[in-house]
């Protein structure tokens, strides 16, 4: 699953969810949802 691949890459690089969220310009909560494969409301 894509969400599992994203999490594995992040952990492999030693990055926190907060770091990734900051780099992407989204909240850590939204990033966590991405890693859990949850649907986001982008509106």
HELIX and SHEET records of a PDB file:
HELIX    1   1 UNK A    2  UNK A   13  1                                  12    
HELIX    2   2 UNK A   17  UNK A   24  1                                   8    
HELIX    3   3 UNK A   28  UNK A   35  1                                   8    
END                                                                             
